[in-house]
Amino acid sequence: MAKAEKIPRQPMPEQDPQVRKRNFDEVPLGYTEEQAVKEAERCLQCKKPSCIEGCPVSVEIPAFIKLIREGEFTKAIHKIWERNSLPAVCGRVCPQEIQCEGRCILAKKGDPVAIGNLERFAADWERAHGKGELPPKAEPTGKRVAVVGSGPSGLTVAGDLVLKGHHVTVFEAFHKPGGVLVYGIPEFRLPKEIVFQEVNFLERLGVEVQCNVVVGRTVIVDELFEEGYDAVYVGVGAGLPRFLNVPGENLIGIYSANEYLTRANLMKAYLFPEYDTPIVKGKDVVVLGAGNVAMDSARTAMRLGADRVRIVYRRSREEMPARAAEIHHAEEEGIEFFLLTNPKRFIGDDQGRVKAMECIRMELGEPDESGRRRPVPVEGSEFTMECDLVVIAVGAGANPLLTQTTEGLALNKWGYIVADPETGKTTKKGVWAGGDIVTGQATVILAMGAGRKASDSIHKYLTWGW
Amino acid sequence: MFEILRREEMAGGTVVLNEISAPLIARKAKPGQFVILKANETGERIPLTMADTDPTKGTITIIYQVVGKSTALFKSMQRGEQFQDVIGPLGSPTHLEKLGTVVCVGGGTGVAVLHPITRGLKDLGNHVIAVIGARTKDLLILEDKMKAASHELHVCTDDGSYGHHGFVTEVLKQILEEKDVKLVVGIGPVPMMKFLCKLTAEYKVKTMVSLNPIMVDGTGMCGCCRVTVGGETKFACVDGPEFDGHQVDFDELMQRLSSYKEEEALAYEQHTCQCQA
């Protein structure tokens, strides 16, 4: 044990901030085999590992790390696949610091084992060197499952159920599968090629993916049952942008984060005019909000050639919801933070393009219902900030396209689907739901965790009944 | 999958009709709804309101004017070629009901969108007066179809080369003076719709317009297509594309439509150069 603690946590090699802030290549470069084995040696192989409890899909972490340590990289990825169909994604975007790594025994006295980096290594190694061997699959059951939405929760359900022998069809409204992994998370954080390969892995397992199908418009949930599906999983995400409802919000150059990131990521507007979709390239950019989506937007704007990018947030640094690692990466790339500041209105030029934003200073008052101290405006502290591009990243709500066309599906007051937190069962027979359309905007892995619980429940239903 | 089964050029090749195989969409589509089309891997998502659908054949018909790179690319596609992606039906269908005398006014390619609505209003037993216009005679489209879909058809050209010499609004004004009109449907270029609504507001006649803002997903996810209607922000892709014309902020819509003027010009120029090379 003493020996293991002496090896320091292997740092993840990264692109230099000054270089990467102008390109869309991935920021972390990944471990070499030597680094991965060395890092794996740090794992104490606890008898009662708490890291697994910290993982929403319960990956057998010590077991796969042991296999990496032994140089059995293919076996390591097969071990992960038993519980997680998207390891290359999770290794990159999970908030490990509050999950597996946060529970690692080594974290008590020093740095935890770099579980996320190791998961990513195993997935990347298999993609580069593996023989494409698939995990074992159960005999066909003859049951059909429709999964609505090809984001992290939908893909998890699809992967779980196809391995149990059910026929799974995934419906995606966009022209490419992956949901938020493709339209939302930028290339430099999660290369799209990796997402497509993870989807391709599911297709090789037998999952059928149908793009360009908007459930709620092209087809409705009840029709899926008529077409012979035995169960429906709804994982459509939080696809409704929030705006601020302040004057001037419809000026040219003001985007929702959903639009800005969709143009940049899914439509590849950063490659315009090679790709046809344009995007406003601001020189003086303001991003409103301080979550992961705000960081992604700010770093995208920097890569699109901004001279200056400012994050404007109404609370203080402590309340910023983004992962520490994302804030750190943004700061390294020169993103500035304007805290305790709130926009009052946007000011446009004679062409209707945004040219400035009037703001007011805030101070923290008493805690609000979220437990965080409520920001209150400081009277008379208004000031004007020049800007030529604004991205509003203050969260997303529930998109009503599917829910309004599905009878018998109970919603809460915000329009999210009511689902049992343990099983994902909704109030409509044969329909499960999970991810952001149930919880509101959260993380990739929480959506996957919800997908896992739902797929267990769907499997039980298909075997034993509702 | 989204194969072009029929292709026609109209208005001297400035307007193109494509009948496309899209059975899932054709089965569901109603008048007033739109689709989003993407020609190829690098293409842009372009929203177009459907001009017709045939659920039995499993086809949808779009009619578009060539205005930029994407529509020029669409035009270059021949019968038998395929759109990579077609998504729909999107937006809310037109609310059609029997009201009495209604006037359907279309300008430019707006006539293509107006046609199924006109037909629907006639089928419900309304007395339908149609007014269609174009800059000049050669640019006029669907005259015969509009004639069949209405009880009375008026044609206008800006240059007087055919029909009434002048704007559709002039003919509409005459009709509003003479008849008890219950509803006006106006679809065409934004300035036309703006002035039409100004006119019908004077006569206090309910007016419906179909808007064509820039969109990305078309499912209410991005907010790109936001328009101000009655002082509130609406998403044309889910709340529309049809709205009460008297409530729409047309000036804002026109400005937002110009968001990518420079980029569009650049892309079109490069596309034209490549085609000539």
Chai-1 contact restraints between the chains, C-beta under 6 A:
chainA,res_idxA,chainB,res_idxB,connection_type,confidence,min_distance_angstrom,max_distance_angstrom,comment,restraint_id
A,A173,B,T219,contact,1.0,0.0,6.0,A-B,restraint_1
A,H175,B,K38,contact,1.0,0.0,6.0,A-B,restraint_2
A,H175,B,D85,contact,1.0,0.0,6.0,A-B,restraint_3
A,N212,B,D85,contact,1.0,0.0,6.0,A-B,restraint_4
A,N212,B,I87,contact,1.0,0.0,6.0,A-B,restraint_5
A,V214,B,T219,contact,1.0,0.0,6.0,A-B,restraint_6
A,R217,B,L90,contact,1.0,0.0,6.0,A-B,restraint_7
A,T218,B,L24,contact,1.0,0.0,6.0,A-B,restraint_8
A,G239,B,M221,contact,1.0,0.0,6.0,A-B,restraint_9
A,P241,B,G223,contact,1.0,0.0,6.0,A-B,restraint_10
A,N250,B,R226,contact,1.0,0.0,6.0,A-B,restraint_11
A,N250,B,E252,contact,1.0,0.0,6.0,A-B,restraint_12
A,I252,B,S259,contact,1.0,0.0,6.0,A-B,restraint_13
A,S256,B,C222,contact,1.0,0.0,6.0,A-B,restraint_14
A,S256,B,G223,contact,1.0,0.0,6.0,A-B,restraint_15
A,N258,B,M221,contact,1.0,0.0,6.0,A-B,restraint_16
A,N258,B,C222,contact,1.0,0.0,6.0,A-B,restraint_17
A,E259,B,V216,contact,1.0,0.0,6.0,A-B,restraint_18
A,E259,B,C222,contact,1.0,0.0,6.0,A-B,restraint_19
A,E259,B,G223,contact,1.0,0.0,6.0,A-B,restraint_20
A,E259,B,C224,contact,1.0,0.0,6.0,A-B,restraint_21
A,T262,B,V216,contact,1.0,0.0,6.0,A-B,restraint_22
A,T262,B,C222,contact,1.0,0.0,6.0,A-B,restraint_23
A,P273,B,A267,contact,1.0,0.0,6.0,A-B,restraint_24
A,P273,B,Q270,contact,1.0,0.0,6.0,A-B,restraint_25
A,Y275,B,T42,contact,1.0,0.0,6.0,A-B,restraint_26
A,D276,B,T42,contact,1.0,0.0,6.0,A-B,restraint_27
A,D276,B,G43,contact,1.0,0.0,6.0,A-B,restraint_28
A,D276,B,E44,contact,1.0,0.0,6.0,A-B,restraint_29
A,D276,B,S70,contact,1.0,0.0,6.0,A-B,restraint_30
A,T277,B,E44,contact,1.0,0.0,6.0,A-B,restraint_31
A,P278,B,Y260,contact,1.0,0.0,6.0,A-B,restraint_32
A,P278,B,E263,contact,1.0,0.0,6.0,A-B,restraint_33
A,G352,B,Q255,contact,1.0,0.0,6.0,A-B,restraint_34
A,N399,B,G220,contact,1.0,0.0,6.0,A-B,restraint_35
A,L401,B,T219,contact,1.0,0.0,6.0,A-B,restraint_36
